[in-house]
Amino acid sequence: MIKVFPNLEELSKAAAQMFTDLSVKAAKETGIFSVALSGGHTPTETYKLLSQKPYANKIPWEKVHVFWGDERCVPWDSPMNNAHNAFGAFLKQVPIPSDQIHRIYTMLSPVRAAGHYDRIIQDFFRDKKPGFDLIFLGLGKDGHTASLFPNDPVLEEGLRFVADSKDPEKGINRITLTPKIINQAAQITFLVSGKEKAEILAKVFNPESDEKKLPANYIQPVQGKLSWFIDREAASQLKGVDYEISK
């Protein structure tokens, strides 16, 4: 499903509503709602909405378990730390039990941090089929998603749920979920906004025949649903793609 929204505000409302609806559904059916959050600018407005009515008072926070799709290997208090930003935007403002917030320990070396987070996720799904109820993803201008970058061997990882990677442009070490666990999710939703994403978004949906797959193209749910929430500016170069326009 591809939905195009007039602006980031409307996109964010739809994403917050999806989070809310799926949390209520999962809590009733299994007693747990597991979500992996994205970093970056686009989801910040969604996160702020989740701390406010009408969303915050409908979400069964006592049933919510929060994870992250990726993290930069920077100190916790860095403005580049995804978990730190999510705490500031909404997590510290809602009644979610602290032991149900599973952040990545960036004080460890990249390899150890990845191994530690892999064990956390493996243990979380030990008694049930692996797969998050919801994963929010973003899209970089090079086609990366989470911290899965073009030509990275991690894209073909078949065993681990979490791996270490490196941003080839900025040289920053990162920790990322692998396609193996991402594609097990019940719902994967890309949140993409801004005209600077229009060109790469068009390539994701209409790749050149001689190009290698972009990291975003590796995201193909095994049994779950894949949605794209895109604002009008990001969708401006889409051609030959069926999408729903949200007014």
PyMOL commands that set and color helices and strands:
alter all, ss='L'
color gray80, all
select helices_A, chain A and resi 8-29+44-50+61-63+82-89+91-93+98-100+110-124+153-156+179-182+195-205+215-218
alter helices_A, ss='H'
color red, helices_A
select strands_A, chain A and resi 2-5+33-37+64-68+70-72+134-137+162-166+173-177+187-192+225-231+244-245
alter strands_A, ss='S'
color yellow, strands_A
deselect
rebuild
show_as cartoon
